[in-house]
Amino acid sequence: MSGHGQERQAPPLRLLIVCLGNICRSPMAEGALRKRVEAAGLDRLVEVDSVGTGSWHVGDPPDPRAIATAARHGVDISGLRARQLSAADHRDFDWLLCADPDNLQAVRASAPPGASARIDLLLEWAGQGAQQAVPDPYTGGDADFERVWALVDRAALAIVGRIEAAQRPVATGDRRIDA
């Protein structure tokens, strides 16, 4: 078969959301982004995962308050399990999107030689403002988790818009999203 008339499928865009423990911000952002990606019909073009820079919660589910907040918005993140950023993540993902400047610094410092992933702040990459951080709600209450949800969901919506815009000029066949 010559493949005439068939469009070659570009590899999916792989996004990794990073926070400190991978139990609050990054799983909520992962859930919000997955929901928005699926709703836009982009789930074959985008893969989303989340990690923490620290190891304290590896294997744990998200914080119960994060699970409850996401559930109030129609997203089930209860099946996610925390994991720690690895050297392989720096080559297996296209973008490592960090919740705050401290995580950004830790992720950059952990990049092994030859790392190919680009690293940025989540909200900045989503066009939500330069040097904007997603605050850690861990020591707060329900209102803090709702505030984080609002931030990550707005970022997810903006990211989907960015991806959709990148899909429009398909003539080159290159669907990589650059900064």
Secondary structure per residue as TSV (DSSP state, phi and psi in degrees):
chain	resnum	aa	ss	phi	psi
A	1	M	-	360.0	134.0
A	2	S	-	-79.8	-19.8
A	3	G	-	81.4	7.5
A	4	H	T	-59.5	132.2
A	5	G	T	82.0	-2.4
A	6	Q	-	-103.3	132.9
A	7	E	-	-86.3	130.9
A	8	R	-	-71.9	128.3
A	9	Q	-	-78.2	122.7
A	10	A	-	-71.6	151.8
A	11	P	-	-62.5	150.7
A	12	P	-	-64.8	150.8
A	13	L	E	-76.0	124.8
A	14	R	E	-108.1	115.2
A	15	L	E	-112.7	131.7
A	16	L	E	-119.7	119.7
A	17	I	E	-92.5	131.1
A	18	V	E	-123.4	131.4
A	19	C	E	-135.4	-163.7
A	20	L	S	-75.5	-56.5
A	21	G	S	-110.5	-7.4
A	22	N	S	63.2	36.3
A	23	I	S	-127.0	-10.5
A	24	C	S	-124.6	-79.8
A	25	R	H	-66.1	-52.5
A	26	S	H	-68.3	-37.4
A	27	P	H	-68.9	-33.2
A	28	M	H	-66.2	-42.0
A	29	A	H	-64.9	-40.6
A	30	E	H	-59.9	-46.7
A	31	G	H	-62.6	-45.2
A	32	A	H	-63.1	-43.4
A	33	L	H	-68.8	-41.7
A	34	R	H	-58.3	-44.8
A	35	K	H	-60.3	-47.0
A	36	R	H	-66.8	-39.5
A	37	V	H	-64.0	-46.1
A	38	E	H	-64.2	-43.2
A	39	A	H	-61.6	-31.6
A	40	A	T	-86.0	-2.1
A	41	G	T	73.4	25.2
A	42	L	-	-103.9	9.0
A	43	D	T	-63.7	-18.8
A	44	R	T	-84.2	-13.8
A	45	L	T	-104.4	-13.1
A	46	V	E	-135.7	133.3
A	47	E	E	-116.4	138.1
A	48	V	E	-128.1	138.4
A	49	D	E	-146.3	174.5
A	50	S	E	-144.6	154.4
A	51	V	E	-148.7	170.9
A	52	G	E	-119.2	156.5
A	53	T	S	-80.8	-23.1
A	54	G	S	-99.4	164.5
A	55	S	-	-105.6	0.6
A	56	W	T	-57.7	-34.7
A	57	H	T	-111.6	13.1
A	58	V	T	-52.1	128.3
A	59	G	T	89.4	-10.8
A	60	D	-	-83.8	152.8
A	61	P	-	-74.0	168.6
A	62	P	-	-59.0	159.2
A	63	D	-	-53.8	138.8
A	64	P	H	-55.3	-32.1
A	65	R	H	-70.2	-34.6
A	66	A	H	-68.1	-42.4
A	67	I	H	-60.5	-46.0
A	68	A	H	-64.7	-41.4
A	69	T	H	-63.3	-48.5
A	70	A	H	-60.8	-41.3
A	71	A	H	-62.0	-36.8
A	72	R	H	-62.0	-20.1
A	73	H	T	-107.3	16.6
A	74	G	T	78.3	22.1
A	75	V	-	-122.7	128.0
A	76	D	-	-100.2	110.7
A	77	I	-	-111.2	10.4
A	78	S	T	-63.8	-24.2
A	79	G	T	-84.9	-7.6
A	80	L	-	-71.6	152.3
A	81	R	-	-133.0	137.0
A	82	A	-	-66.0	142.5
A	83	R	-	-141.8	162.6
A	84	Q	B	-100.7	145.4
A	85	L	-	-54.4	135.7
A	86	S	-	-121.2	165.6
A	87	A	T	-60.4	-35.9
A	88	A	T	-62.9	-31.7
A	89	D	H	-60.1	-30.6
A	90	H	H	-69.1	-17.4
A	91	R	H	-112.6	-23.5
A	92	D	H	-84.5	-16.9
A	93	F	-	-113.7	152.8
A	94	D	S	-81.0	-39.7
A	95	W	E	-134.8	134.7
A	96	L	E	-108.1	109.7
A	97	L	E	-106.8	113.1
A	98	C	E	-96.7	145.3
A	99	A	S	-70.4	-33.4
A	100	D	S	-152.5	169.2
A	101	P	H	-60.5	-32.9
A	102	D	H	-64.1	-44.0
A	103	N	H	-67.5	-37.2
A	104	L	H	-57.9	-45.8
A	105	Q	H	-63.8	-42.8
A	106	A	H	-64.3	-40.4
A	107	V	H	-67.2	-43.6
A	108	R	H	-61.7	-41.2
A	109	A	H	-67.1	-26.6
A	110	S	H	-89.0	-3.7
A	111	A	-	-65.3	121.7
A	112	P	-	-76.9	163.9
A	113	P	T	-55.6	137.4
A	114	G	T	82.5	6.8
A	115	A	-	-60.2	137.0
A	116	S	-	-108.5	-16.9
A	117	A	-	-67.8	143.0
A	118	R	E	-89.4	152.0
A	119	I	E	-128.0	133.0
A	120	D	E	-155.8	169.6
A	121	L	E	-76.2	138.8
A	122	L	H	-55.1	-53.7
A	123	L	H	-68.1	-34.2
A	124	E	H	-66.8	-45.7
A	125	W	H	-63.0	-31.0
A	126	A	T	-81.6	-0.7
A	127	G	T	79.5	23.5
A	128	Q	S	-96.6	11.1
A	129	G	-	120.9	141.9
A	130	A	T	-69.5	140.0
A	131	Q	T	58.3	24.0
A	132	Q	-	-80.2	134.6
A	133	A	-	-110.1	148.9
A	134	V	-	-89.4	113.8
A	135	P	-	-68.3	146.5
A	136	D	-	-79.1	117.9
A	137	P	-	-86.5	0.8
A	138	Y	T	-51.2	-42.4
A	139	T	T	-92.6	5.7
A	140	G	S	-102.0	-161.5
A	141	G	-	-117.4	-164.7
A	142	D	H	-57.0	-39.2
A	143	A	H	-62.7	-35.6
A	144	D	H	-68.0	-39.7
A	145	F	H	-67.1	-38.5
A	146	E	H	-64.5	-39.6
A	147	R	H	-62.3	-43.2
A	148	V	H	-63.7	-43.3
A	149	W	H	-57.9	-45.5
A	150	A	H	-58.4	-42.5
A	151	L	H	-65.1	-48.6
A	152	V	H	-73.3	-30.8
A	153	D	H	-71.5	-40.1
A	154	R	H	-62.9	-40.3
A	155	A	H	-63.7	-42.5
A	156	A	H	-60.6	-42.8
A	157	L	H	-62.7	-42.3
A	158	A	H	-66.5	-38.5
A	159	I	H	-64.3	-42.6
A	160	V	H	-60.7	-41.2
A	161	G	H	-61.2	-40.9
A	162	R	H	-63.4	-43.6
A	163	I	H	-66.8	-43.1
A	164	E	H	-61.4	-40.9
A	165	A	H	-63.6	-37.6
A	166	A	H	-70.5	-22.4
A	167	Q	H	-78.0	-22.8
A	168	R	S	-61.6	-53.3
A	169	P	-	-83.2	84.3
A	170	V	-	-89.3	-1.5
A	171	A	T	-56.5	-36.4
A	172	T	T	-78.4	-20.4
A	173	G	-	81.3	-9.8
A	174	D	-	-91.6	117.6
A	175	R	-	-111.5	20.2
A	176	R	-	-69.6	140.1
A	177	I	-	-101.0	115.0
A	178	D	-	-100.2	165.2
A	179	A	-	-62.3	360.0
